[in-house]
């Protein structure tokens, strides 16, 4: 079976750097070769700074895939599902390439980001770079621990990676969605502690889940904790991190999954609610400013790209 890119299922780090690029015209062949070399570049720096726990992910935008690799397309790859209901929005952006670099040292991230940009050089336009960081004991900037109900151990791979039986050509790849959320922390801070806890359906300091019958239908964990028709939990692997400075801040939301559907179902449940007016109250205090969908192919697929002429 193909190997996955190591960053997809990696454990949380202290620092994250997210690079979003668009590819210039007629540069596809160069880009294929350049991206195929990135895993080796990540490995070299991971060896050199072994205590930094460096990992990387390279992903290809849903709208760019056919130019990038016209021979075949991941079976379920589609554009980001933009949504809009009252003041809850999920906008969609065109991004060709996503590169995630995470480690426990911001200087190492900086070195690797610079090398990536040098390598891609004149063939891309850098649309955005987001510098993210671990906040306290893995909390979002709203003060609540983020990631507690993430799949653990082997279950991370089951949730995040495409299985051989589902799409043999793209096994061990992962469907990726990103959204950059901007928080309104002034409004959030005006809430009492208990009101904030009701928004999440969890307690703040000790991070305990509310009893099911005490959880408001508008709680974020109610709206995102979904089951399929057989009663099985629908899951994604979140690798989000806080970003920003004192002027502007929020969450860089990152979700990996074996299919794009779980993310879309959860986002729909947050924005459009349950059909009885119960929408996600977290969205009163934060707003998605960007959104994009990608496929992160397996390491095996990515490294073989350099040998392909299209
Ligand atoms: C600014 C945006 C967001 C913030 C600050 C945020 C924060 C949190 C926090 C603090 C938790 C509780 C602890 C945990 O289990 O991780 C949580 C749970 C969760 N979130 Fe979010 N989240 C955001 C957006 C999203 C989005 C866009 C999705 C998916 C479309 C999502 C999916 C989930 C899921 C699946 C859970 C676990 C629910 C459970 O099983 O209890 N989140 N989130």
Boltz pocket constraint, residues with backbone or C-beta under 6 A from the ligand:
constraints:
  - pocket:
      binder: B
      contacts: [[A, 140], [A, 142], [A, 144], [A, 145], [A, 146], [A, 147], [A, 148], [A, 149], [A, 150], [A, 179], [A, 181], [A, 200], [A, 202], [A, 220], [A, 221], [A, 224], [A, 225], [A, 234], [A, 236], [A, 251], [A, 253], [A, 262], [A, 263], [A, 264], [A, 266], [A, 267], [A, 286]]
      max_distance: 6.0
